[in-house]
Amino acid sequence: MAQEGESGRHGSARQLRPVLRPVRAGNGFEEALEQILQVVRLGLVPGGERLPAERDLAELLGISRVTLREVLKVLQDQRLVESRRGRYGGTFVLPRTVSPGEDELRRRVAAVDVEDVLRFREVLETGAADLCATHGLTDEGAERLRTALAATHDAPLPDYRRRDTLLHLTLAELSGSASLTAQYAAVRATVNDLLDCIPLLVRNLEHSQHQHTALVEAVLDGDAEAARAVMREHCAGTAALLRGFLA
């Protein structure tokens, strides 16, 4: 595998930390597969780009490289990733070849209780914002949050959803609750599946960016009430779009 740093086109191990965490003993293979599948489903490493180096993935997951290679072999067999050799080799996420159409939209909507997903997301998001603001962040945590916010401001339109997802995952992780982070990663993957079925609207993204900025400011100021209110409003905006397009 290529070592991290040999090419700019790879997923950052640090960026994936909210989703990739040490697995429990006994189900290492299964839990590692679940987590890397989440990374792919969430689009945290875009199609055509490389996953972090094997040593970094194995360290994040707390598994051996032998187990990790078994996981990556399953993903290759499912045509989700491919392995490339050479100086700039590694494991690359394969691009999605088909955009969801009307049939796919109906399938996705039928497979989930949209209202349940949206309400659960709001509970998790407002809870994470509250915890971060109430308990405060370390200097490192505050810098990570600022960096994630700045990345959304600079995002080209095709990459916006990935960076938006990373900002919200970072906030969830900084809440200090591993259970909340895991639950949020799962529900966000479902939300992103639904969002993939509707268009990116520039005006909505501009509004979201104002909300993101206000949210981060409230968290860093330790204003839990404002953080909850902004996050609740932000979730309501996304919910309104989804209800409008999916009705």
Secondary structure as GFF3:
##gff-version 3
##sequence-region A 1 247
A	DSSP	alpha_helix	28	42	.	.	.	ID=ss1
A	DSSP	alpha_helix	54	61	.	.	.	ID=ss2
A	DSSP	alpha_helix	65	77	.	.	.	ID=ss3
A	DSSP	beta_strand	81	84	.	.	.	ID=ss4
A	DSSP	beta_strand	90	93	.	.	.	ID=ss5
A	DSSP	alpha_helix	102	111	.	.	.	ID=ss6
A	DSSP	alpha_helix	114	135	.	.	.	ID=ss7
A	DSSP	alpha_helix	139	153	.	.	.	ID=ss8
A	DSSP	three_ten_helix	157	159	.	.	.	ID=ss9
A	DSSP	alpha_helix	160	174	.	.	.	ID=ss10
A	DSSP	alpha_helix	178	195	.	.	.	ID=ss11
A	DSSP	alpha_helix	202	221	.	.	.	ID=ss12
A	DSSP	alpha_helix	224	246	.	.	.	ID=ss13
###
